[in-house]
């Protein structure tokens, strides 16, 4: 090897991550190149120092106790209850956004009509609705481009290969005024899910596709929250949950198109 | 389709909540350490770890026993972080992978010796071994580079594991780790403490 080792190669050498052939080639070069040998030594020293410097923070005993309690023999339902009880401070930001939306709803006098209807949505699914709602709001607020940007279902669907342990279909034709904008890899309930992004006119919609953790209680996924509509369905091993501030009828059209494609 | 290493369990008689406890609790210090580095705030780090435990506990039925639990739970931590306040801010950081690849190619004009200043090797090694200076330099790293370095150097994960946690190709993992180290070296050269070596 005549040229010097690349910085990535030196870095991988320090990490012990070079393939056998690469390692042999690197060793051959290092034997005759003092500059690269010096750099390789620097990489090893820096890696060692980073390892020590990086072990900097430890959880407090109180926090360890709280987590241990949480992790010890609780069922999923207990976990949800615990989540509701503990109200993590990180949620303050998201709930702040929800509060702002709520104020808007009050201002336009639609609170009574738009708040969650408990008779239509089981308590068990409230956490799911909240998570779907939060993720949709977070993506919209961040204003970031989708991880895969395409209006072509033949581009979006294959992008999930290797990222999701399941597959799904996307409709060839969408209702008038609706377009596929792209998709993100998301997580719902700690499991990987697809977040499909659609435009319904000037409104944005997220459709989360996942494998439900259990097959029980197939029910309507319709709900309304702070002016946003949630709709969805289960088909076989898949669950699709759509959320948008678009009209519920229009959202239903999108959901129906997706349901027909499965 | 390639299945993820933590693909959904389909058979009965899977892991019990107590096995979740056995798997997850030993990782608490590591998860908290990474969360604390990424969020730069102890309260936010606690929230992040707590939410990670809640999500992973809820999704534990979908975890296949015997596969890589550490990568699975770190991935949940990372994805939870991305939707947190500091995570959303971090996502605005633009990764200049292409520029790095051009700069890092073996045929590029950049010589390895040009990466750091031309001090004697002994001075450079002393600087790189300065733990306090490295900590200060790590605080200035972008979250993208910091998380890759933490998983590699502190958690001692293989590139393949890191790629699974970060959901990026292995080449990107290599690039981020190398860029992170280059950034650390740059910062160390500028660190006030390093001036002592020059005097």
HADDOCK unambig.tbl for C-alpha pairs under 7 A between the chains (distance, minus, plus):
assign (segid A and resid 3 and name CA) (segid B and resid 106 and name CA) 6.61 0.50 0.50
assign (segid A and resid 3 and name CA) (segid B and resid 107 and name CA) 6.88 0.50 0.50
assign (segid A and resid 4 and name CA) (segid B and resid 106 and name CA) 6.56 0.50 0.50
assign (segid A and resid 5 and name CA) (segid B and resid 106 and name CA) 6.20 0.50 0.50
assign (segid A and resid 6 and name CA) (segid B and resid 104 and name CA) 5.81 0.50 0.50
assign (segid A and resid 6 and name CA) (segid B and resid 105 and name CA) 6.10 0.50 0.50
assign (segid A and resid 6 and name CA) (segid B and resid 106 and name CA) 4.82 0.50 0.50
assign (segid A and resid 7 and name CA) (segid B and resid 104 and name CA) 5.98 0.50 0.50
assign (segid A and resid 7 and name CA) (segid B and resid 112 and name CA) 6.85 0.50 0.50
assign (segid A and resid 7 and name CA) (segid B and resid 178 and name CA) 6.51 0.50 0.50
assign (segid A and resid 8 and name CA) (segid B and resid 104 and name CA) 6.79 0.50 0.50
assign (segid A and resid 8 and name CA) (segid B and resid 174 and name CA) 6.28 0.50 0.50
assign (segid A and resid 8 and name CA) (segid B and resid 175 and name CA) 6.30 0.50 0.50
assign (segid A and resid 8 and name CA) (segid B and resid 178 and name CA) 5.24 0.50 0.50
assign (segid A and resid 11 and name CA) (segid B and resid 178 and name CA) 5.61 0.50 0.50
assign (segid A and resid 12 and name CA) (segid B and resid 174 and name CA) 6.96 0.50 0.50
assign (segid A and resid 35 and name CA) (segid B and resid 113 and name CA) 6.71 0.50 0.50
assign (segid A and resid 36 and name CA) (segid B and resid 112 and name CA) 6.95 0.50 0.50
assign (segid A and resid 42 and name CA) (segid B and resid 125 and name CA) 6.11 0.50 0.50
assign (segid A and resid 45 and name CA) (segid B and resid 125 and name CA) 6.89 0.50 0.50
assign (segid A and resid 45 and name CA) (segid B and resid 128 and name CA) 6.36 0.50 0.50
assign (segid A and resid 45 and name CA) (segid B and resid 129 and name CA) 6.23 0.50 0.50
assign (segid A and resid 46 and name CA) (segid B and resid 128 and name CA) 5.24 0.50 0.50
assign (segid A and resid 46 and name CA) (segid B and resid 129 and name CA) 6.44 0.50 0.50
assign (segid A and resid 47 and name CA) (segid B and resid 153 and name CA) 6.09 0.50 0.50
assign (segid A and resid 49 and name CA) (segid B and resid 128 and name CA) 6.99 0.50 0.50
assign (segid A and resid 49 and name CA) (segid B and resid 129 and name CA) 5.45 0.50 0.50
assign (segid A and resid 49 and name CA) (segid B and resid 131 and name CA) 5.78 0.50 0.50
assign (segid A and resid 50 and name CA) (segid B and resid 134 and name CA) 6.57 0.50 0.50
assign (segid A and resid 50 and name CA) (segid B and resid 153 and name CA) 6.40 0.50 0.50
assign (segid A and resid 51 and name CA) (segid B and resid 153 and name CA) 4.90 0.50 0.50
assign (segid A and resid 51 and name CA) (segid B and resid 154 and name CA) 4.48 0.50 0.50
assign (segid A and resid 53 and name CA) (segid B and resid 131 and name CA) 5.42 0.50 0.50
assign (segid A and resid 53 and name CA) (segid B and resid 134 and name CA) 6.55 0.50 0.50
assign (segid A and resid 53 and name CA) (segid B and resid 135 and name CA) 5.41 0.50 0.50
assign (segid A and resid 54 and name CA) (segid B and resid 135 and name CA) 6.96 0.50 0.50
assign (segid A and resid 54 and name CA) (segid B and resid 150 and name CA) 6.59 0.50 0.50
assign (segid A and resid 54 and name CA) (segid B and resid 154 and name CA) 5.91 0.50 0.50
assign (segid A and resid 55 and name CA) (segid B and resid 33 and name CA) 6.83 0.50 0.50
assign (segid A and resid 55 and name CA) (segid B and resid 154 and name CA) 6.58 0.50 0.50
assign (segid A and resid 56 and name CA) (segid B and resid 33 and name CA) 6.81 0.50 0.50
assign (segid A and resid 57 and name CA) (segid B and resid 33 and name CA) 4.97 0.50 0.50
assign (segid A and resid 57 and name CA) (segid B and resid 36 and name CA) 6.84 0.50 0.50
assign (segid A and resid 58 and name CA) (segid B and resid 29 and name CA) 5.81 0.50 0.50
assign (segid A and resid 58 and name CA) (segid B and resid 32 and name CA) 6.71 0.50 0.50
assign (segid A and resid 58 and name CA) (segid B and resid 33 and name CA) 6.08 0.50 0.50
assign (segid A and resid 59 and name CA) (segid B and resid 29 and name CA) 6.17 0.50 0.50
assign (segid A and resid 59 and name CA) (segid B and resid 32 and name CA) 6.16 0.50 0.50
assign (segid A and resid 67 and name CA) (segid B and resid 50 and name CA) 6.77 0.50 0.50
assign (segid A and resid 68 and name CA) (segid B and resid 25 and name CA) 6.73 0.50 0.50
assign (segid A and resid 71 and name CA) (segid B and resid 21 and name CA) 5.14 0.50 0.50
assign (segid A and resid 72 and name CA) (segid B and resid 17 and name CA) 6.95 0.50 0.50
assign (segid A and resid 72 and name CA) (segid B and resid 18 and name CA) 6.11 0.50 0.50
assign (segid A and resid 72 and name CA) (segid B and resid 21 and name CA) 5.64 0.50 0.50
assign (segid A and resid 73 and name CA) (segid B and resid 17 and name CA) 4.89 0.50 0.50
assign (segid A and resid 73 and name CA) (segid B and resid 18 and name CA) 5.16 0.50 0.50
assign (segid A and resid 74 and name CA) (segid B and resid 17 and name CA) 6.29 0.50 0.50
assign (segid A and resid 75 and name CA) (segid B and resid 17 and name CA) 6.85 0.50 0.50
assign (segid A and resid 76 and name CA) (segid B and resid 57 and name CA) 6.58 0.50 0.50
assign (segid A and resid 76 and name CA) (segid B and resid 58 and name CA) 4.87 0.50 0.50
assign (segid A and resid 79 and name CA) (segid B and resid 54 and name CA) 5.93 0.50 0.50
assign (segid A and resid 79 and name CA) (segid B and resid 58 and name CA) 6.79 0.50 0.50
assign (segid A and resid 88 and name CA) (segid B and resid 47 and name CA) 5.36 0.50 0.50
assign (segid A and resid 89 and name CA) (segid B and resid 47 and name CA) 6.17 0.50 0.50
assign (segid A and resid 90 and name CA) (segid B and resid 44 and name CA) 6.15 0.50 0.50
assign (segid A and resid 90 and name CA) (segid B and resid 47 and name CA) 5.83 0.50 0.50
assign (segid A and resid 90 and name CA) (segid B and resid 84 and name CA) 6.70 0.50 0.50
assign (segid A and resid 93 and name CA) (segid B and resid 85 and name CA) 6.99 0.50 0.50
assign (segid A and resid 138 and name CA) (segid B and resid 83 and name CA) 6.66 0.50 0.50
assign (segid A and resid 142 and name CA) (segid B and resid 88 and name CA) 6.52 0.50 0.50
assign (segid A and resid 161 and name CA) (segid B and resid 1 and name CA) 5.38 0.50 0.50
assign (segid A and resid 161 and name CA) (segid B and resid 2 and name CA) 6.68 0.50 0.50
assign (segid A and resid 162 and name CA) (segid B and resid 1 and name CA) 5.61 0.50 0.50
assign (segid A and resid 162 and name CA) (segid B and resid 2 and name CA) 4.44 0.50 0.50
assign (segid A and resid 162 and name CA) (segid B and resid 3 and name CA) 5.87 0.50 0.50
assign (segid A and resid 162 and name CA) (segid B and resid 4 and name CA) 6.61 0.50 0.50
assign (segid A and resid 163 and name CA) (segid B and resid 4 and name CA) 6.82 0.50 0.50
assign (segid A and resid 164 and name CA) (segid B and resid 4 and name CA) 6.99 0.50 0.50
assign (segid A and resid 165 and name CA) (segid B and resid 3 and name CA) 5.28 0.50 0.50
assign (segid A and resid 165 and name CA) (segid B and resid 4 and name CA) 6.21 0.50 0.50
assign (segid A and resid 165 and name CA) (segid B and resid 7 and name CA) 5.87 0.50 0.50
assign (segid A and resid 189 and name CA) (segid B and resid 55 and name CA) 5.41 0.50 0.50
assign (segid A and resid 189 and name CA) (segid B and resid 58 and name CA) 6.18 0.50 0.50
assign (segid A and resid 189 and name CA) (segid B and resid 59 and name CA) 5.81 0.50 0.50
assign (segid A and resid 190 and name CA) (segid B and resid 55 and name CA) 4.58 0.50 0.50
assign (segid A and resid 190 and name CA) (segid B and resid 56 and name CA) 5.29 0.50 0.50
assign (segid A and resid 190 and name CA) (segid B and resid 58 and name CA) 6.72 0.50 0.50
assign (segid A and resid 190 and name CA) (segid B and resid 59 and name CA) 4.95 0.50 0.50
assign (segid A and resid 190 and name CA) (segid B and resid 76 and name CA) 6.30 0.50 0.50
assign (segid A and resid 191 and name CA) (segid B and resid 59 and name CA) 5.97 0.50 0.50
assign (segid A and resid 213 and name CA) (segid B and resid 62 and name CA) 6.96 0.50 0.50
